[in-house]
């Protein structure tokens, strides 16, 4: 029943049911931790993690991936160490998440150790996902040639592989090259489009980020959380209220405004467009508020 509530997005009912269970299983703990992390309720997820007396590879992986999802890369690494100390063997998904955490935290030596584990357990050759993670790892280590080499040596590539290569060009500042990779992709998805949108926004080309968002919609791709956050930040930079409100409407339609990252981008966008009443309304609706949300709202009133 907990998982059924989670599937419908009713996390509050899922939590009430979970708390009322006479005995919680590791599966129910895992389901709740994963759901809470996905909605950005990190503190609640950590509270469940710390009190859970049971262990499984899925449970530890939910915590690690949850921290990564919320950009708390350093917090993910102690969970991995505890997992190993509890003699719980990671699977492919775990190792991919740990590599992402290492990349985000700048722990490249540990990342290479994880790659060694993947090779030792014969996960390296079997998994296209591991290869994709290697491309990103080498890119973040500043070895674009190695990243490109991994891509070239892959016998099978998926959209993630192509997106990782796109990110190689974008990281090097070659956004035109990144666009050529996007155009050459056999299949494009919201992640590949979102990666290019985010890179343009991060590098200060907000207008192009907004244009790419429109092209993504024309390509029949549905924006994800990251994409909404990036393009709303671009609208904030441009003080483009008209486009920002259209994106807000789309995010509402897709049920993405409940996400903390999208909400804080909306607050920032409305504040920079001098619409503090709308920003305040969004802020007041948040069940949890982090320091970024507070700072965005305060700056809007200054």
Secondary structure as UniProt FT lines:
FT   HELIX           2..7
FT   TURN            8..9
FT   HELIX           11..20
FT   HELIX           26..38
FT   TURN            39..40
FT   HELIX           42..51
FT   HELIX           57..69
FT   TURN            70..71
FT   HELIX           73..85
FT   TURN            86..87
FT   HELIX           92..105
FT   HELIX           108..120
FT   TURN            121..122
FT   TURN            124..126
FT   HELIX           128..140
FT   TURN            141..142
FT   HELIX           144..153
FT   HELIX           159..171
FT   TURN            172..173
FT   HELIX           175..184
FT   HELIX           190..202
FT   TURN            203..204
FT   HELIX           206..218
FT   TURN            219..220
FT   HELIX           225..238
FT   HELIX           241..253
FT   TURN            254..255
FT   TURN            257..258
FT   HELIX           260..272
FT   TURN            273..274
FT   HELIX           276..285
FT   HELIX           291..301
//
